[in-house]
Amino acid sequence: MDTPAKVVKLTYNLSEIGLSEQDIAELLNKHGVPKTELKDYNLDDHIHEIYLSAYKLKLTNVINEFEESTEHIHTLLDDKHDEFRKNTDEILNTVRNIIK
């Protein structure tokens, strides 16, 4: 498979992971995938790093969504529910440490 076809397949796979078009464009730019002249670019040399970055980005997005949800719940609960806040904060910190 030639490099342009591999880039199309990679783009499709990254969208299936759940990344937005903007996320995909930023990842490809970050890893040096050229917008043109793909004939001199070997995607296979970068594919593992691209997927690793993609999954880290997806996890970061999930963490952000979780954090937003828990913040909303925190505002709905009164101060008697500090245990819930503590537990959700611990979960977020653990997952953040994993993806570093």
DSSP file (Angstrom, degrees, kcal/mol; ACC not computed):
  #  RESIDUE AA STRUCTURE BP1 BP2  ACC     N-H-->O    O-->H-N    N-H-->O    O-->H-N    TCO  KAPPA ALPHA  PHI   PSI    X-CA   Y-CA   Z-CA
    1    1 A M              0   0    0      0, 0.0     2,-0.1     0, 0.0     5,-0.0   0.000 360.0 360.0 360.0 131.4    0.0    0.0    0.0
    2    2 A D     >  -     0   0    0      1,-0.1     4,-2.0     4,-0.0     3,-0.4  -0.333 360.0-102.9 -77.9 164.1    1.4    3.4   -0.9
    3    3 A T  H  > S+     0   0    0      1,-0.2     4,-2.5     2,-0.2     5,-0.2   0.858 116.9  54.7 -59.5 -43.6    1.8    6.2    1.6
    4    4 A P  H  > S+     0   0    0      0, 0.0     4,-2.0     0, 0.0    -1,-0.2   0.917 110.8  47.4 -58.0 -40.2   -1.2    8.3    0.5
    5    5 A A  H  > S+     0   0    0     -3,-0.4     4,-2.5     1,-0.2    -2,-0.2   0.886 110.8  52.0 -66.1 -37.9   -3.5    5.3    0.9
    6    6 A K  H  X S+     0   0    0     -4,-2.0     4,-2.8     2,-0.2    -1,-0.2   0.881 108.2  51.2 -64.9 -37.8   -1.9    4.6    4.3
    7    7 A V  H  X S+     0   0    0     -4,-2.5     4,-2.7     2,-0.2    -2,-0.2   0.900 110.2  49.2 -66.4 -40.4   -2.5    8.2    5.4
    8    8 A V  H  X S+     0   0    0     -4,-2.0     4,-2.3    -5,-0.2    -2,-0.2   0.936 113.4  46.6 -62.8 -45.9   -6.2    7.9    4.4
    9    9 A K  H  X S+     0   0    0     -4,-2.5     4,-2.6     2,-0.2    -2,-0.2   0.914 113.0  49.7 -63.0 -43.1   -6.5    4.6    6.3
   10   10 A L  H  X S+     0   0    0     -4,-2.8     4,-2.7     2,-0.2     5,-0.2   0.920 109.9  50.9 -60.6 -45.3   -4.8    6.1    9.3
   11   11 A T  H  X S+     0   0    0     -4,-2.7     4,-1.9     1,-0.2    -1,-0.2   0.914 111.3  48.2 -59.8 -43.8   -7.1    9.1    9.2
   12   12 A Y  H  X S+     0   0    0     -4,-2.3     4,-2.0     2,-0.2    -2,-0.2   0.937 111.7  49.4 -61.5 -47.1  -10.1    6.8    9.1
   13   13 A N  H  X S+     0   0    0     -4,-2.6     4,-1.5     1,-0.2    -2,-0.2   0.887 109.6  51.7 -61.5 -39.8   -8.8    4.7   12.0
   14   14 A L  H  X>S+     0   0    0     -4,-2.7     5,-1.9     1,-0.2     4,-0.8   0.863 109.0  50.4 -66.6 -34.7   -8.1    7.8   14.1
   15   15 A S  H  <5S+     0   0    0     -4,-1.9     3,-0.4    -5,-0.2    -1,-0.2   0.859 106.7  55.3 -70.3 -33.3  -11.7    9.0   13.5
   16   16 A E  H  <5S+     0   0    0     -4,-2.0    -2,-0.2     1,-0.2    -1,-0.2   0.813 100.3  59.4 -67.1 -29.9  -12.9    5.6   14.5
   17   17 A I  H  <5S-     0   0    0     -4,-1.5    -1,-0.2    -5,-0.2    -2,-0.2   0.799 127.2-103.4 -64.8 -28.0  -11.1    6.0   17.8
   18   18 A G  T  <5S+     0   0    0     -4,-0.8     2,-0.2    -3,-0.4    -3,-0.2   0.564  70.6 146.3 114.6  14.8  -13.2    9.1   18.3
   19   19 A L      < -     0   0    0     -5,-1.9    -1,-0.3     1,-0.1     2,-0.1  -0.579  45.8-121.0 -83.7 147.1  -10.8   11.9   17.5
   20   20 A S     >  -     0   0    0     -2,-0.2     4,-2.5     1,-0.1     5,-0.2  -0.296  27.6-105.0 -77.0 167.6  -12.1   15.0   15.9
   21   21 A E  H  > S+     0   0    0      1,-0.2     4,-2.6     2,-0.2     5,-0.2   0.900 124.1  51.3 -59.6 -40.4  -10.9   16.3   12.5
   22   22 A Q  H  > S+     0   0    0      2,-0.2     4,-2.5     1,-0.2    -1,-0.2   0.918 109.1  49.8 -64.3 -43.6   -9.0   19.0   14.3
   23   23 A D  H  > S+     0   0    0      2,-0.2     4,-2.4     1,-0.2    -2,-0.2   0.917 112.2  48.4 -59.2 -44.0   -7.4   16.4   16.7
   24   24 A I  H  X S+     0   0    0     -4,-2.5     4,-2.7     2,-0.2     5,-0.2   0.928 111.0  49.6 -64.0 -45.7   -6.3   14.3   13.7
   25   25 A A  H  X S+     0   0    0     -4,-2.6     4,-2.4     1,-0.2    -1,-0.2   0.914 111.9  48.8 -60.4 -42.8   -4.9   17.2   11.8
   26   26 A E  H  X S+     0   0    0     -4,-2.5     4,-2.7     2,-0.2    -1,-0.2   0.903 111.8  49.4 -64.8 -40.5   -2.9   18.3   14.9
   27   27 A L  H  X S+     0   0    0     -4,-2.4     4,-1.9     2,-0.2    -2,-0.2   0.935 111.8  47.6 -63.1 -46.3   -1.6   14.7   15.4
   28   28 A L  H  <>S+     0   0    0     -4,-2.7     5,-2.8     1,-0.2    -2,-0.2   0.913 114.7  46.3 -63.5 -41.6   -0.5   14.3   11.8
   29   29 A N  H ><5S+     0   0    0     -4,-2.4     3,-1.6    -5,-0.2    -1,-0.2   0.918 109.8  54.6 -64.6 -42.7    1.2   17.7   11.9
   30   30 A K  H 3<5S+     0   0    0     -4,-2.7    -1,-0.2     1,-0.3    -2,-0.2   0.856 111.3  45.3 -58.2 -36.4    2.9   16.9   15.2
   31   31 A H  T 3<5S-     0   0    0     -4,-1.9    -1,-0.3    -5,-0.2    -2,-0.2   0.236 119.3-108.7 -97.7  13.8    4.3   13.7   13.7
   32   32 A G  T < 5 +     0   0    0     -3,-1.6    -3,-0.2     1,-0.2    -2,-0.1   0.678  56.8 161.5  76.1  19.4    5.5   15.4   10.5
   33   33 A V      < -     0   0    0     -5,-2.8    -1,-0.2    -6,-0.2    -2,-0.1  -0.636  37.9-131.9 -73.2 116.5    3.0   13.9    8.1
   34   34 A P        -     0   0    0      0, 0.0    -1,-0.1     0, 0.0     4,-0.1  -0.343   5.2-138.4 -72.6 151.3    3.3   16.2    5.1
   35   35 A K  S    S+     0   0    0      2,-0.1     2,-0.3    -2,-0.0     3,-0.1   0.779  89.1  13.9 -76.8 -26.7    0.1   17.6    3.5
   36   36 A T  S    S+     0   0    0      1,-0.2    -1,-0.0     2,-0.0     0, 0.0  -0.830 109.8  45.7-136.7 174.9    1.7   17.1    0.1
   37   37 A E    >   +     0   0    0     -2,-0.3     3,-1.0     1,-0.1    -1,-0.2   0.921  55.9 164.1  54.0  51.4    4.6   15.2   -1.4
   38   38 A L  G >   +     0   0    0      1,-0.2     3,-1.7     2,-0.1     5,-0.1   0.619  55.0  86.3 -71.9 -12.3    3.9   12.0    0.5
   39   39 A K  G 3  S+     0   0    0      1,-0.3    -1,-0.2   -36,-0.1   -36,-0.1   0.793  92.3  44.1 -63.1 -26.2    6.2   10.1   -1.8
   40   40 A D  G <  S+     0   0    0     -3,-1.0     2,-0.5     2,-0.0    -1,-0.3   0.365  99.2  89.0 -96.5   4.6    9.3   10.9    0.3
   41   41 A Y    <   -     0   0    0     -3,-1.7     2,-0.8    -4,-0.1     3,-0.1  -0.888  62.1-154.6-109.1 130.4    7.5   10.3    3.6
   42   42 A N    >   -     0   0    0     -2,-0.5     3,-1.3     1,-0.2     4,-0.3  -0.857   7.8-173.8-105.7 100.0    7.5    6.8    5.2
   43   43 A L  G >> S+     0   0    0     -2,-0.8     3,-2.1     1,-0.3     4,-1.2   0.825  79.4  69.7 -60.8 -33.7    4.5    6.6    7.5
   44   44 A D  G 34 S+     0   0    0      1,-0.3     4,-0.4     2,-0.2    -1,-0.3   0.785  91.0  61.1 -58.5 -27.4    5.6    3.2    8.8
   45   45 A D  G <4 S+     0   0    0     -3,-1.3    -1,-0.3     1,-0.2    -2,-0.2   0.678 117.2  29.2 -70.7 -17.0    8.5    5.0   10.7
   46   46 A H  T <> S+     0   0    0     -3,-2.1     4,-2.3    -4,-0.3    -2,-0.2   0.459  88.5 100.5-120.8  -6.1    5.9    7.1   12.7
   47   47 A I  H  X S+     0   0    0     -4,-1.2     4,-2.4     1,-0.2     5,-0.2   0.854  83.1  49.3 -60.1 -41.2    2.8    4.9   13.0
   48   48 A H  H  > S+     0   0    0     -4,-0.4     4,-2.5     1,-0.2    -1,-0.2   0.922 112.8  47.2 -65.9 -43.2    3.4    3.6   16.5
   49   49 A E  H  > S+     0   0    0      2,-0.2     4,-2.5     1,-0.2    -1,-0.2   0.877 111.2  52.5 -65.0 -36.8    4.1    7.1   17.9
   50   50 A I  H  X S+     0   0    0     -4,-2.3     4,-2.4     2,-0.2    -2,-0.2   0.943 111.7  44.6 -65.0 -47.1    1.0    8.5   16.1
   51   51 A Y  H  X S+     0   0    0     -4,-2.4     4,-2.6     2,-0.2     5,-0.2   0.901 112.7  51.6 -65.3 -39.4   -1.3    5.8   17.6
   52   52 A L  H  X S+     0   0    0     -4,-2.5     4,-2.1     1,-0.2    -1,-0.2   0.934 112.3  46.1 -61.4 -45.0    0.3    6.2   21.0
   53   53 A S  H  X S+     0   0    0     -4,-2.5     4,-2.5     1,-0.2    -2,-0.2   0.881 111.1  54.0 -62.9 -38.3   -0.3   10.0   20.8
   54   54 A A  H  X S+     0   0    0     -4,-2.4     4,-2.6     2,-0.2    -2,-0.2   0.926 110.0  45.1 -63.3 -45.6   -3.9    9.4   19.6
   55   55 A Y  H  X S+     0   0    0     -4,-2.6     4,-2.5     2,-0.2    -1,-0.2   0.873 112.6  51.4 -69.7 -35.3   -4.8    7.1   22.5
   56   56 A K  H  X S+     0   0    0     -4,-2.1     4,-2.4    -5,-0.2    -1,-0.2   0.917 111.6  48.1 -63.7 -41.8   -3.2    9.5   25.0
   57   57 A L  H  X S+     0   0    0     -4,-2.5     4,-2.4     2,-0.2    -2,-0.2   0.915 111.1  50.3 -64.5 -42.8   -5.2   12.4   23.4
   58   58 A K  H  X S+     0   0    0     -4,-2.6     4,-2.4     2,-0.2    -2,-0.2   0.921 111.0  49.0 -61.8 -44.2   -8.4   10.3   23.5
   59   59 A L  H  X S+     0   0    0     -4,-2.5     4,-2.8     1,-0.2    -1,-0.2   0.900 109.9  52.0 -61.7 -40.7   -7.8    9.5   27.2
   60   60 A T  H  X S+     0   0    0     -4,-2.4     4,-2.5     2,-0.2    -2,-0.2   0.914 109.7  49.3 -61.5 -42.7   -7.2   13.1   27.9
   61   61 A N  H  X S+     0   0    0     -4,-2.4     4,-2.2     2,-0.2    -2,-0.2   0.905 111.4  49.1 -62.8 -41.4  -10.5   14.0   26.2
   62   62 A V  H  X S+     0   0    0     -4,-2.4     4,-2.7     2,-0.2    -2,-0.2   0.912 110.7  50.6 -64.6 -42.3  -12.3   11.3   28.3
   63   63 A I  H  X S+     0   0    0     -4,-2.8     4,-3.1     1,-0.2    -2,-0.2   0.927 109.8  50.2 -60.9 -44.5  -10.7   12.6   31.5
   64   64 A N  H  X S+     0   0    0     -4,-2.5     4,-2.4     1,-0.2    -1,-0.2   0.909 111.8  47.6 -61.4 -42.1  -11.8   16.2   30.6
   65   65 A E  H  X S+     0   0    0     -4,-2.2     4,-2.2     2,-0.2    -1,-0.2   0.910 113.4  48.3 -64.4 -42.0  -15.4   15.0   30.0
   66   66 A F  H  X S+     0   0    0     -4,-2.7     4,-2.8     2,-0.2     5,-0.2   0.918 111.2  50.6 -63.1 -44.0  -15.4   13.0   33.3
   67   67 A E  H  X S+     0   0    0     -4,-3.1     4,-2.3     1,-0.2    -2,-0.2   0.907 110.0  49.4 -62.4 -42.6  -14.0   16.0   35.1
   68   68 A E  H  X S+     0   0    0     -4,-2.4     4,-1.8    -5,-0.2    -1,-0.2   0.906 112.3  48.9 -62.6 -41.4  -16.7   18.3   33.7
   69   69 A S  H  X S+     0   0    0     -4,-2.2     4,-2.1     1,-0.2    -2,-0.2   0.928 112.2  46.8 -64.8 -45.0  -19.4   15.8   34.7
   70   70 A T  H  X S+     0   0    0     -4,-2.8     4,-3.0     1,-0.2    -1,-0.2   0.868 108.7  55.3 -68.3 -34.0  -18.1   15.4   38.2
   71   71 A E  H  X S+     0   0    0     -4,-2.3     4,-2.0    -5,-0.2    -1,-0.2   0.906 107.8  50.0 -62.4 -39.7  -17.8   19.1   38.6
   72   72 A H  H  X S+     0   0    0     -4,-1.8     4,-1.2     2,-0.2    -2,-0.2   0.926 112.3  46.9 -62.7 -44.0  -21.5   19.4   37.7
   73   73 A I  H  X S+     0   0    0     -4,-2.1     4,-1.7     1,-0.2     3,-0.4   0.905 108.4  56.5 -64.3 -41.1  -22.4   16.7   40.2
   74   74 A H  H  < S+     0   0    0     -4,-3.0    -1,-0.2     1,-0.2    -2,-0.2   0.899 105.6  50.5 -57.3 -41.1  -20.2   18.4   42.9
   75   75 A T  H  < S+     0   0    0     -4,-2.0    -1,-0.2     1,-0.2    -2,-0.2   0.805 109.5  51.6 -69.7 -26.5  -22.2   21.6   42.4
   76   76 A L  H  < S+     0   0    0     -4,-1.2     2,-0.3    -3,-0.4    -1,-0.2   0.771 102.2  71.0 -78.7 -26.0  -25.4   19.7   42.8
   77   77 A L  S  < S-     0   0    0     -4,-1.7     2,-0.1    -3,-0.2     0, 0.0  -0.623  82.0-127.7 -89.4 148.0  -24.3   18.0   46.1
   78   78 A D    >   -     0   0    0     -2,-0.3     3,-1.9     1,-0.1    -1,-0.1  -0.354  39.9 -87.0 -86.1 178.3  -24.0   19.9   49.3
   79   79 A D  G >  S+     0   0    0      1,-0.3     3,-0.7     2,-0.1    -1,-0.1   0.574 116.1  79.8 -65.7  -9.0  -20.8   19.9   51.4
   80   80 A K  G 3  S+     0   0    0      1,-0.3     3,-0.3     2,-0.1    -1,-0.3   0.632  83.7  66.1 -70.7 -11.6  -21.9   16.8   53.2
   81   81 A H  G X>  +     0   0    0     -3,-1.9     4,-1.4     1,-0.2     3,-0.6  -0.193  55.8 131.2-106.1  41.4  -20.8   14.7   50.3
   82   82 A D  H <>  +     0   0    0     -3,-0.7     4,-2.7     1,-0.2    -1,-0.2   0.797  66.5  65.9 -62.3 -28.5  -17.0   15.4   50.5
   83   83 A E  H 3> S+     0   0    0     -3,-0.3     4,-2.5     2,-0.2    -1,-0.2   0.903 100.2  49.8 -61.7 -41.3  -16.3   11.7   50.2
   84   84 A F  H <> S+     0   0    0     -3,-0.6     4,-2.5     2,-0.2     5,-0.2   0.934 111.6  48.4 -62.0 -46.3  -17.7   11.7   46.6
   85   85 A R  H  X S+     0   0    0     -4,-1.4     4,-2.3     1,-0.2    -2,-0.2   0.921 111.8  49.5 -59.9 -45.2  -15.5   14.7   45.7
   86   86 A K  H  X S+     0   0    0     -4,-2.7     4,-2.1     1,-0.2    -1,-0.2   0.920 111.9  48.4 -61.1 -45.2  -12.5   13.0   47.2
   87   87 A N  H  X S+     0   0    0     -4,-2.5     4,-2.1     2,-0.2    -2,-0.2   0.916 112.3  46.7 -64.7 -44.2  -13.1    9.8   45.3
   88   88 A T  H  X S+     0   0    0     -4,-2.5     4,-2.4     1,-0.2    -1,-0.2   0.888 111.6  52.1 -67.6 -36.5  -13.6   11.4   42.0
   89   89 A D  H  X S+     0   0    0     -4,-2.3     4,-2.4    -5,-0.2    -1,-0.2   0.895 109.0  50.7 -64.4 -38.6  -10.5   13.6   42.4
   90   90 A E  H  X S+     0   0    0     -4,-2.1     4,-2.3     2,-0.2    -2,-0.2   0.905 109.7  50.3 -64.7 -41.3   -8.5   10.5   43.2
   91   91 A I  H  X S+     0   0    0     -4,-2.1     4,-2.4     2,-0.2     5,-0.2   0.942 111.6  48.0 -61.8 -47.4   -9.8    8.7   40.1
   92   92 A L  H  X S+     0   0    0     -4,-2.4     4,-2.5     1,-0.2    -2,-0.2   0.920 112.1  48.8 -60.8 -44.7   -8.9   11.7   37.9
   93   93 A N  H  X S+     0   0    0     -4,-2.4     4,-2.1     1,-0.2    -1,-0.2   0.891 110.7  51.3 -64.0 -39.2   -5.4   12.0   39.4
   94   94 A T  H  X S+     0   0    0     -4,-2.3     4,-1.6     2,-0.2    -2,-0.2   0.933 112.5  44.8 -63.1 -46.5   -4.7    8.3   38.9
   95   95 A V  H  X S+     0   0    0     -4,-2.4     4,-1.7     1,-0.2    -2,-0.2   0.893 111.0  53.7 -68.2 -38.2   -5.7    8.4   35.3
   96   96 A R  H  X S+     0   0    0     -4,-2.5     4,-0.6    -5,-0.2    -1,-0.2   0.915 108.6  50.3 -60.1 -41.8   -3.7   11.6   34.7
   97   97 A N  H >< S+     0   0    0     -4,-2.1     3,-0.5     1,-0.2    -1,-0.2   0.847 106.6  56.0 -65.4 -33.2   -0.6    9.9   36.1
   98   98 A I  H 3< S+     0   0    0     -4,-1.6    -1,-0.2     1,-0.2    -2,-0.2   0.897 108.9  45.2 -65.7 -40.6   -1.2    6.9   33.9
   99   99 A I  H 3<        0   0    0     -4,-1.7    -1,-0.2     1,-0.2    -2,-0.2   0.493 360.0 360.0 -87.6  -0.8   -1.1    8.9   30.6
  100  100 A K    <<        0   0    0     -4,-0.6    -1,-0.2    -3,-0.5    -2,-0.1   0.498 360.0 360.0 -71.3 360.0    1.9   11.0   31.5
